[in-house]
Amino acid sequence: MKLLEPSPFTIVKSIVSARLTESERRFRDFFEKNSSVMLIIEPNTGEIINANQTAVQYYGYPHEVLIKMKITDINILPEEEVKQERMRAFSEERSYFSFSHKLASGEIKQVEVYSTPIETNNRHLLFSIIHDVTERKIAEEKVKSLLSEKEVILREVHHRIKNNMAILYNLLDLQAKSQENEFLTNSLKDATSRIKTMSLLYDKLYSGKAVQELLLDEYLIPLSQEIISLFPYQVKLETDVISVQLASDQLQAVGIITNEILTNSLKYARDSSKDLEIQIKVWKEEENYHLFLKDNGKGFDSQMINAENLGFGLTLVNMLTSQLSGKLIFHGNAGAEYHIIFPINRTRH
């Protein structure tokens, strides 16, 4: 009797069936022997269809008990919310979730769940991998608490520093008004003016955004406007400052330099025959930043100024420019003009 040879369709079906069986065997081995907590869940009802041995150990329920439970017996969210999240995973809208799960002991654990839809034995199910992140969450909360405490302490420190600056300003101002010596009076007035502008500088640096988040134009332009507002006459201010983040020490140095030069112009450059005009510009060119300040005032003989007779203000500007690894160029032919050039990325010593 002649045996019939199998048809090509039968052969293909047999091959596909064998491959599916092998694929399911591999998945079963992967599922059962994996060290991560794994559950297979029916997406509509939330029934736990299967759990690996790691899940049994983690949740503390025997396997035969766990596979008769629903995920809502573990997830402490309201049942409707849990179902909504399952549907998001099933529709592949989301795959990552953060939940609180209750163990058999009653202990609550913080978990991250990664869920994806799978098909097995002609059923559409959810395959979930659960990671315990309780310790990490506790550590994060501690960090948040410490940061919050730090912010409170810093605010208190900043408040006290501002108060101390105000007290010092008032004491020096009172002392200046009680002096008969004109030179001493002017020196004390210079000191009070510097403390006032430095108080503004400090307020801009530390009472708003974090220093590392403050853009140069957001800092320098309002600072300049407030310094000008301290003087009782009209000043035309022209600003063109790039919006860029500087390192905190660069930002502070630029602020103090601007404060010294601007205050000097406001005090000494004014010509009664015309309104005082001041320009402040900052731009980037190749590997350098350029800070440029100019007024239309009386000017000065730059040939007469040298390292020995810079004066306190210009000495401070020169010192801060050196800290920026930059160079200072100035002249006073047609009003005072200062040009500070410093590298964008400088080498620290």
Secondary structure by P-SEA (a helix, b strand, c coil): cccccccaaaaaaaaaaaaaaaaaaaaaaaaaacccbbbbbcccccccccccaaaaaaacccaaaaaaccccccccccaaaaaaaaaaaaaccccbbbbbbbccccbbbbbbbbbbbbbcccbbbbbbbbbbaaaaaaaaaaaaaaaaaaaaaaaaaaaaaaaaaaaaaaaaaaaaaacccaaaaaaaaaaaaaaaaaaaaaaaccccccccccccccccaaaaaaaaaaccbbbbbbbbbccccccaaaaaaaaaaaaaaaaaaacccccccccbbbbbbbbbcccbbbbbbbbccccccccccccccccaaaaaaaaaaaaacbbbbbbccccbbbbbbbbcccccc
